[in-house]
Structures are given as C-alpha cells and as structure tokens.
Amino acid sequence: MIQLTSPTAAPLKGRIDLAIPPGLRLDDDLLFAFCAANPDLRIERNAHGDLELMPPTGAETGHRNAELGLDFGLWARQDGRGVVFDSSTGFLLPNGAMRSPDLSWVLRTRLAQLSAEEKRKFLPLAPDLVIELASPSDEPENLHAKMREWRDNGTHLGWLLLPDERQLWRYTSDADPERLDAPATIGDADLLPGLALPLASIWEPGL
C-alpha cells in the first residue's frame, strides 16, 4: 500500500512524498519503468526508498532553467570534456537515492566507464557538477539538504540558485557552503575553466 505522507499537499503547488513499505520498494529497474510510465511527473527516490513527486514548473522557472541550459551547454560544447544533462535525467547515488538535478555535467572519462545498457537508464554515479534552481513552491532547507546529499555522495561542485532570495550557494567537497548575493556570473577555474555563466535571467527573468 502506498501512503501519502503529505495528504494535504496540492499536486500543482508543491512536492508530494510517498512512503513506500519496505517490501514494496522499487529497485532501480522498476523505478525506471515507473518513471517512464509517468512522464508528466518528476519523480525521485530518497535514500530510504520512498518516492518524492514534483509537479511541472511554472513559466518563470521553466524559462530560467532553459536559459541556464543554453548558456552552460554552449560552454560545454566548446570545452568538450564533459556532457550536459537536463532535469529529466536520473542519477543513482551510493546512498540508494535516485535524484534528478535541474542541470548536471559529467566528465566523458567517467561516462566511458559505463556500459551501453547503463547509459540507457539512470546513470549509476554522482555528477561532477549539479545546479539546482528553486521554484516558488520549494522549501530552501529541503534544497540545501539535497545539495548536502549531492556533496556527500561524490559531487565535486554544486550551485543552488534561490531567485526569491537573490542568493547563490556554492557547495564543494572540501569546504563549507558559500553564499553569494546576486552574482552577475558564476564559474570555477579548476573544474570549469573559461566558464562565466551569466545569471541575469535568474535574478530578473524578463517574462
């Protein structure tokens, strides 16, 4: 039996958490099939095996995501060392969670170690970079917890964008999170040389 842990949550306004009894929890293959059968939902699995369902984004968030993907993708194509993934891509983490960041980037040298079958499903690794962009319905602390999860499971660099607060939080594997107030651009000379990702569309979406 699947039980709603947040029965009062409105499907179009925020995340719905589904508590899954241990004997009914989905393995990686069943989870992939379940997500494929529900393409209109963004579905994640936490480290305990429970499911988290997110609704489609609103127009402002969708526009921000598209701008981020376009600008980062142009840099990544020129750089050539890695591959960009959008928010529909799932990653299987060492702690048992399956997460789908808003934007991610993985070095080609790591992808080359995976089989063709593994590349057709959720990738069994943590991205080298993740970007999470808050929607108006997101709770910032939930997003910070997700960033800590990425970091603790092997992601080298993470950026959390909070448009309403006009904040960018930078997570790395070897330092405490750093808050930047409405930076015009963001980059990382070590992991992402030459990138100056413009963020004007994050702080002022222009719709």
N, C-alpha and C positions, 0 to 999 in steps of 0.2 A: 504494500500500500504506500503510495506517495502522499506525503502530508505537506501542506503549505505551512511554513513556519511564520510567514507574514500574511495572514489571510486578509488583512485589510488593505494590503498594498494594491494600488491601481496599476494594471498592466501597462498603461501608457505613460505612467508618471515615474516609475522607479523600478529597481531590481526586485525580483521575486526569488526567494530562497526556497528550494525544495529539499526537505530532509528525506534521504533515501535509507531505508533499513539496511543493515549490513548484508543480509542475504540477497538483496535485490540490487545492489550497487552495480553500475555498468563498468565492465572492463573497457580497455582502450578501443577495441574494435566495435563493441556495442555502442559506446559513446559516439564514435564517429558516425555510425549508422543512424543513431538518434538525432544527431545534429543535422545530418543530410536530409532526414525526413521532416525537419522543421526549419527550413531555410530562412523563414522570416524572423526567427529569434536568434539572438546572440547568446550562446549557451557556454558556460564554463563549469568546471568541476573543481571544488576545493580539495584541500589535502585530506579531508575526512571522507571524501567520496560523495558528498552532497552536491546538488546542482544549483547554479545561480543563473537566472534568466534575465536578460536585459532587453528592453524594448528598442525599437528603431530610434535613431536620434532625431532631434528637431532640425530645422533648416540651418540655423546658425552653427550648430555643432557639426553638421554634415559638411557645410562649407569650409569650416576650419580644418576638418580632417582632410578634405580634398586639397586644400592649399598646402598643408604640411606634406602630404604625399607627393604632390607635384614638385615642390621645391627640393625636398630631400631626394626624390627619385632622380632629378636632373644631376645633382651632385654625385649620387651613387653610380649613375651610368658613366660619368666621366672618370670616376675613381676606379671602378671596375673590380675592386677587391671583394665586394660583398653583394648580397641580394636583398632587395626590399620586399617586405610582406605587408599586406593591408590587414584591416581589423577582422577579416573573416578567417584568418589563419590561426590554427590552434597549435600550442606547444605543450608537450608532455614534460613536466618538471620532475626532478628527482624526488620531491616530496609526495608525488602522486597526484598533484593538481594538474588540470589542463586549463591553460589561460590563453586569452586572445588579446594582445595589446592593440592599441589603436594603430600603431605603426611599429615595425621592427626591422632589424637589419642583422644579417648573419654572414660571417665570412665564408667565402666559397671553399676555403680549405677545410672547413668543418663540414659543410654540406657534402663535400666529395667523399666523406667517410660513411655516408648513409647509403642504403640500398635504394634501388628504384621504387620498391614497394613502400619503404618508409617515407619517401618523398611524396607519395600519393595520398598519405594520410596526415595526421597530426605529427609534427616533427618532434622526435624524442630528444630535445635539447632546449636550453635556455638561450635566447638570442644574445648577441653581443651588445646590441643597443635596443632599448624599448622606449617608446614615447606613449604616455597615457594622457589623454585630453579629457578634462572634466566636462560633463554635461550639467545643465542646471539642476537635474534631479540627483546627481551624485553627492554622496557624503564625502567630504575631503578626507576624513580619517580612514574610511574604507579604501580610498585610493592610496593613501600613504601606506596602509597595511599591505596593499598589493605591490607597491614599489619595494617594500622591505622583503616581500616574498621573492620577487624577481632577483634582487640582490643576493639573498641568502641561497638561491638555487643556481647561481653562477653567472648572472648577467653582469657585465663589466660596467655598463653605463646606462642610467635611466633618467629620463626627464619627465616630470609631472607638471602639466600645464593647468593652472587654475584661472580661467579667464575672469570670473567674477571678482576674485581677489587680486587679479593682475599680478600673479606670482608664478614663477617657475622654480621648481625644486629639483636640484641636481643630486642624484644618487650615484655613488660609486662604490666599488667593492672594498675600498681601503680608507674611507673617510666618512665622517658624519654627513648627513644630508645638508646641502647648502641652499639657502633661499636667495633668489634673485628677484628684484621687483621690476616687472615690466621691461625686461631687456629687449633691445631692438633686434638682436640676433643672438644665436647660441651656436657653439661649436665645441670641438675637443681636439686639440692639436695632436695628441698621442693616438687616439683611436680613429679620428675622423679628420685627417689633415686636409686643410683647404676648405672645410665646410664653414659657412657663416649662414646658418638657417634663419631666414627672415621671419619675424614674429609679429609684424604689424597687424596681420589679418587675425591673429589670436586676440589681441587686446582690443581691436576695433574691426569687427567682422565685415562691415561695409555693405550689409544687405539693405 
